[in-house]
Amino acid sequence: MFPSPKVFDVEKPSTLREFIEGLGPDVLYAYDRHAAFVLVNREQRWSSDRVKPGDKVEVFPVVMGG
């Protein structure tokens, strides 16, 4: 359910949210629940920000405990 750390290359322009939706339902679910941290070119961005070809999107699971 939670994504493993990965780096993705952007191939077509979109919003960050659209890009994350394209990674599959598990990644989108984790992102929506704040259980995954996403960076674009090593910077935090809003989900409405645009990504373009050549950008690197990094997805990290957030370590939680209780």
C-alpha positions in Angstrom: 0.0 0.0 0.0 2.8 2.4 0.7 5.3 3.2 -2.1 9.0 2.4 -1.8 11.4 5.3 -2.3 11.7 5.9 -6.1 12.8 8.6 -8.5 10.7 9.2 -11.6 11.6 11.2 -14.8 8.8 13.4 -16.1 8.1 12.7 -19.8 5.2 15.1 -20.5 4.1 18.3 -19.0 1.4 18.1 -16.3 0.5 19.2 -12.8 2.3 17.4 -10.0 -1.1 15.9 -9.0 -1.7 14.5 -12.5 1.8 13.0 -12.5 1.2 11.3 -9.2 -2.2 10.0 -10.4 -0.3 8.4 -13.3 1.9 6.5 -10.8 -1.0 4.4 -9.7 -3.6 4.2 -7.0 -1.2 3.2 -4.2 1.0 6.2 -4.6 -2.0 8.5 -5.0 -3.6 7.1 -1.8 -0.4 7.5 0.2 0.1 11.1 -1.1 -3.5 12.1 -0.3 -3.1 10.7 3.2 0.3 12.4 3.8 2.0 9.0 4.0 4.3 9.8 1.1 6.5 12.8 0.7 7.1 14.1 -2.9 9.9 16.3 -4.1 10.4 17.8 -7.6 14.1 18.5 -8.4 14.9 18.1 -4.7 12.3 20.8 -3.7 8.9 20.5 -2.2 6.1 21.7 -4.5 2.3 22.2 -4.4 0.2 19.6 -6.1 -1.0 22.3 -8.5 2.5 23.2 -9.7 3.5 22.3 -13.2 6.2 19.7 -13.9 7.9 19.5 -17.3 10.0 16.9 -19.2 13.4 16.5 -17.6 12.1 17.1 -14.0 12.9 14.4 -11.4 10.1 13.5 -9.0 11.1 11.7 -5.9 8.6 9.7 -3.8 9.4 8.8 -0.2 7.2 7.0 2.3 6.8 8.8 5.6 7.8 6.7 8.5 5.1 6.7 11.1 4.7 5.0 14.4 2.7 5.2 17.5 
